[in-house]
Amino acid sequence: MKSLYLADIKDWGSEPTRKGFGTGLVKAGQIDDNVVALCADLTDSTQIEPFAKEFPDRYIEVGIAEQNLVTVASGMAKMGKIPFTASYAAFSPGRNWEQIRTTICLNDQPVKIVGAHAGLYTGPDGATHQMLEDIALMRVLPNMVVVVPGDSIEAEKATLALAKDMRPGYLRLARDATPVFTTSKTPFEIGKAYVLAPGQDVTIISTGVMTPLALQAADKLFHDGIDVEVIHCPTIKPLDNATILASVKKTKRVITIEEAQINGGLGGAVAELLSEHLPVPVLRMGISDKFGQSGTPDELLSHYGLTVKHIMLKAHEIMDR
């Protein structure tokens, strides 16, 4: 993809999005003394460890007690702190959703829930740890902002932006290394979606680490005579309605892509928007009412139909309608 704001496909490196979070959190801590961090005994895995070493007096280890993790954070937020809480997404928000709802969202406290090891890139850890329902769980909560960065650079920017945002927030991170397709110049703002590749025939709206696959598919589809517009949607809530509607008015066909449950996730959010404002054919790609399982990320993406080849097949299918 040729863009001032994106690395060319041939130049993509790879790094886990959680790495970008770790870097961003340290920078946020250097900017604002009120930034604090709490973890549930997973400092290395969640990459909250660099902050704990840099600011030991502003780090709290609560142990394997995820419900206590967010409850303590809410109390600290009430006292003027900006807490970032980190665990595996399967446990936070998976285990402590009620505490997030009641102590954080109901009281509108600016706690940032960091869900690491979310999605299929958790790989061999299997169904118990492949949190696929987290986007839906967090999107439904009043006051909650939901951010799913596309790569490690964007994860760093998202962390810094969330530190300045005085709303409850959820940041979804992957375990394994994924392509780094953005650059330091790529814009990021909470609540904004970005047209990364302009096109006329079909709109592909992707989020998180699925966007590099969408870009690769769009590049190949152009040679098949299908002009794809790729929208990267790192903020699931609030959704950038204006950017999505402007694109769909032009293409009149939509494919959504996420490595999460399509019920209630990005696909659900886009379908809700379009059904109310601009009904058009929509194909949702993601996990369809199934749990994860053990395997390498590539094996799992293939099994659940989330490869470049699968995206291309969906584009041809919707064009034939």
C-alpha positions in Angstrom: 0.0 0.0 0.0 1.4 3.4 -1.0 0.8 5.9 1.7 2.7 8.6 3.6 1.2 7.1 6.8 1.7 3.3 6.2 4.7 1.1 5.7 4.8 -0.6 2.3 3.8 -4.3 2.6 7.3 -5.4 1.7 8.7 -3.4 4.6 6.4 -4.7 7.4 8.2 -5.9 10.4 6.4 -7.6 13.3 6.0 -7.1 17.1 3.3 -7.9 19.6 0.8 -5.1 20.3 1.4 -5.6 24.0 5.0 -4.4 23.5 3.6 -1.0 22.2 1.4 -0.8 25.3 4.4 -1.3 27.6 6.3 1.5 25.9 3.3 3.8 25.8 2.6 3.3 29.5 6.1 4.3 30.6 5.8 7.4 28.4 2.4 8.2 29.9 3.9 7.8 33.4 6.7 10.2 32.5 4.2 12.8 31.3 1.7 12.5 34.2 2.5 11.6 37.8 -1.1 10.6 38.3 -0.7 7.6 36.0 -0.5 4.4 38.1 -0.5 0.7 37.2 -2.0 -2.4 38.7 -1.5 -6.0 37.7 -2.8 -9.5 38.6 0.5 -11.3 38.7 1.2 -11.1 35.0 3.6 -8.2 34.7 5.9 -9.7 32.0 3.1 -11.2 29.9 1.1 -8.0 29.8 4.2 -5.8 29.4 3.4 -3.7 32.4 6.7 -4.7 33.9 8.7 -1.8 32.4 6.4 0.7 34.2 6.7 -1.3 37.5 10.5 -1.0 37.2 10.5 2.7 36.2 7.9 3.8 38.8 7.9 1.2 41.6 6.0 3.6 44.0 3.2 3.9 41.4 2.8 0.2 40.8 0.5 -2.2 42.7 0.6 -6.0 42.5 -2.8 -7.4 43.6 -2.0 -11.0 42.9 -4.4 -13.4 41.2 -7.4 -11.4 42.2 -8.9 -9.8 39.1 -12.1 -8.6 40.9 -10.0 -6.8 43.5 -7.8 -5.5 40.7 -10.4 -3.3 39.1 -12.2 -2.4 42.4 -8.9 -1.0 43.9 -8.3 0.8 40.6 -11.7 2.5 40.8 -11.0 3.7 44.3 -7.7 5.2 43.1 -9.4 6.9 40.2 -11.8 8.5 42.6 -8.9 10.0 44.4 -7.5 11.5 41.2 -5.3 8.8 39.8 -5.3 7.4 36.3 -5.1 3.7 36.8 -4.1 1.1 34.1 -5.1 -2.4 35.1 -3.6 -5.4 33.2 -4.3 -9.1 33.0 -5.3 -11.6 30.4 -8.5 -10.6 28.7 -10.0 -14.0 29.6 -9.8 -12.9 33.3 -10.2 -9.1 32.9 -12.9 -8.4 31.7 -13.8 -12.1 31.5 -13.8 -12.8 35.3 -14.5 -9.3 36.7 -17.1 -7.8 34.4 -19.6 -7.1 37.2 -17.0 -5.1 39.1 -16.0 -3.2 36.0 -19.7 -2.4 35.4 -20.5 -1.4 38.9 -17.4 0.2 40.4 -15.9 1.8 37.2 -18.6 2.4 34.6 -21.5 3.2 36.8 -19.3 5.7 38.7 -17.7 6.9 35.4 -14.2 6.5 36.7 -11.2 6.8 34.3 -9.8 3.3 34.8 -8.2 1.7 31.8 -8.8 -2.0 31.5 -6.0 -3.7 29.5 -6.9 -7.1 28.2 -3.8 -8.9 27.0 -3.6 -12.2 25.1 -7.0 -11.6 23.5 -8.1 -13.3 20.3 -6.7 -16.0 18.2 -3.1 -14.9 18.5 -3.1 -16.5 22.0 -2.5 -19.7 20.0 -1.7 -22.9 21.9 -3.2 -21.7 25.1 -6.5 -22.9 23.8 -10.2 -22.0 24.3 -10.0 -21.0 28.0 -7.5 -18.2 27.2 -8.6 -17.2 23.7 -10.9 -14.4 24.8 -13.2 -13.8 21.8 -16.1 -12.2 23.6 -14.4 -9.2 25.2 -15.3 -6.6 22.5 -18.9 -7.4 22.9 -18.7 -7.5 26.7 -17.1 -4.1 26.9 -19.0 -2.4 24.1 -22.3 -2.9 25.8 -21.1 -1.1 29.0 -22.3 2.6 29.3 -19.4 5.1 29.4 -16.9 2.5 28.2 -14.4 3.4 25.4 -13.2 0.3 23.4 -9.9 0.5 21.5 -8.4 -2.4 19.5 -5.0 -1.2 18.1 -3.8 -2.6 14.8 -0.1 -2.9 15.6 2.5 -2.1 18.3 3.0 1.5 17.1 -0.7 2.2 17.3 -1.0 0.4 20.7 1.6 2.9 22.0 -0.4 5.8 20.7 -3.6 4.4 22.0 -2.1 4.0 25.5 -1.0 7.6 25.5 -4.4 8.8 24.3 -6.3 6.7 26.9 -4.1 8.2 29.6 -5.5 11.6 28.7 -9.1 10.5 28.2 -11.1 10.8 31.4 -13.6 8.0 30.5 -13.4 4.3 31.4 -11.4 2.6 28.7 -10.7 -0.9 27.4 -7.5 -1.7 25.4 -7.4 -5.1 23.6 -3.9 -6.6 23.0 -2.6 -9.7 21.2 0.0 -12.1 22.5 2.1 -13.0 19.5 3.9 -10.8 17.0 1.8 -9.3 14.3 2.7 -7.1 11.3 3.6 -3.5 12.0 2.0 -1.6 9.2 1.7 1.9 10.6 4.4 4.4 11.2 5.2 7.2 13.6 3.3 9.6 11.3 0.1 7.5 11.1 -2.7 9.5 12.8 -4.5 8.0 15.8 -7.4 9.6 17.7 -9.9 7.9 19.9 -13.2 7.7 18.1 -11.7 7.9 14.6 -11.6 5.3 11.8 -9.2 5.7 8.9 -9.4 5.0 5.2 -6.1 3.3 4.5 -6.8 2.3 0.9 -9.4 4.2 -1.2 -11.7 2.2 -3.4 -15.1 2.2 -5.2 -16.5 -1.4 -5.2 -16.6 -2.7 -1.7 -15.8 -1.4 1.8 -13.8 -3.6 4.1 -13.9 -2.4 7.7 -11.4 -4.2 9.9 -10.1 -3.8 13.4 -7.0 -4.7 15.4 -4.5 -7.1 13.9 -6.9 -8.1 11.1 -6.2 -4.8 9.2 -2.9 -6.0 7.7 -4.7 -9.0 6.2 -7.4 -6.7 4.8 -4.7 -4.5 3.2 -3.0 -7.5 1.7 -6.3 -8.8 0.3 -7.2 -5.4 -1.1 -3.8 -5.3 -2.9 -4.5 -8.7 -4.5 -8.1 -8.0 -5.3 -7.2 -4.9 -7.3 -5.5 -7.3 -9.8 -8.8 -9.2 -9.9 -10.6 -6.1 -10.9 -12.2 -5.4 -7.5 -11.4 -1.9 -6.1 -11.6 -2.2 -2.3 -11.8 0.6 0.2 -10.1 -0.5 3.5 -11.2 1.3 6.7 -9.2 0.6 9.8 -11.4 1.0 12.8 -9.2 0.9 16.0 -12.0 2.4 18.1 -15.0 0.2 18.3 -16.8 2.5 20.7 -17.5 5.3 20.1 -17.8 4.2 16.4 -16.8 6.6 13.7 -20.2 6.7 12.0 -19.4 9.5 9.6 -16.4 7.8 8.1 -18.1 4.5 7.7 -21.3 5.9 6.2 -19.4 8.1 3.8 -17.6 5.1 2.5 -20.6 2.8 2.3 -22.7 5.5 0.4 -20.0 5.1 -2.3 -19.5 1.3 -2.4 -22.8 0.0 -1.2 -21.2 -3.2 0.0 -19.5 -4.0 3.3 -17.3 -6.7 4.8 -16.3 -6.5 8.4 -13.3 -8.4 9.8 -12.3 -9.1 13.4 -10.7 -12.0 15.4 -13.5 -11.9 17.9 -17.2 -12.9 18.1 -19.1 -11.2 15.3 -22.2 -11.1 17.6 -21.8 -7.8 19.5 -18.3 -7.0 18.1 -17.3 -4.8 15.3 -19.5 -6.7 12.9 -22.5 -6.2 15.2 -21.7 -2.5 15.7 -21.5 -1.8 11.9 -24.6 -3.9 11.2 -26.5 -1.9 13.8 -25.4 1.4 12.3 -26.2 0.5 8.7 -29.5 -1.1 9.5 -30.6 2.2 10.9 -29.1 4.6 8.4 -28.0 2.9 5.2 -29.2 -0.7 4.7 -26.8 -2.5 2.3 -25.4 -6.1 1.9 -23.0 -6.8 4.8 -20.8 -9.9 5.3 -19.3 -10.3 8.8 -16.0 -12.2 9.1 -14.9 -13.3 12.5 -15.8 -16.0 15.0 -19.4 -17.1 14.5 -20.7 -18.5 17.8 -17.8 -20.8 18.5 -15.1 -21.1 21.1 -11.4 -21.0 20.3 -9.1 -24.0 20.4 -5.4 -24.8 20.6 -3.2 -24.2 17.6 -0.7 -21.8 16.1 -2.2 -18.4 15.1 -1.9 -19.3 11.4 -3.7 -22.6 11.9 -6.5 -20.9 13.9 -6.9 -18.0 11.4 -7.2 -20.6 8.6 -9.7 -22.7 10.6 -11.9 -19.8 11.3 -11.8 -18.4 7.8 -9.7 -15.3 8.5 -6.9 -15.4 6.0 -6.1 -13.2 3.0 -7.6 -16.0 0.8 -10.8 -16.1 2.8 -11.1 -12.3 2.6 -10.7 -12.4 -1.2 -13.4 -15.1 -1.5 -15.8 -13.0 0.6 -15.1 -9.9 -1.6 -15.9 -11.9 -4.8 -19.0 -13.3 -3.1 -20.4 -9.9 -2.2 -19.6 -8.5 -5.6 -21.6 -11.3 -7.2 -24.7 -10.4 -5.2 
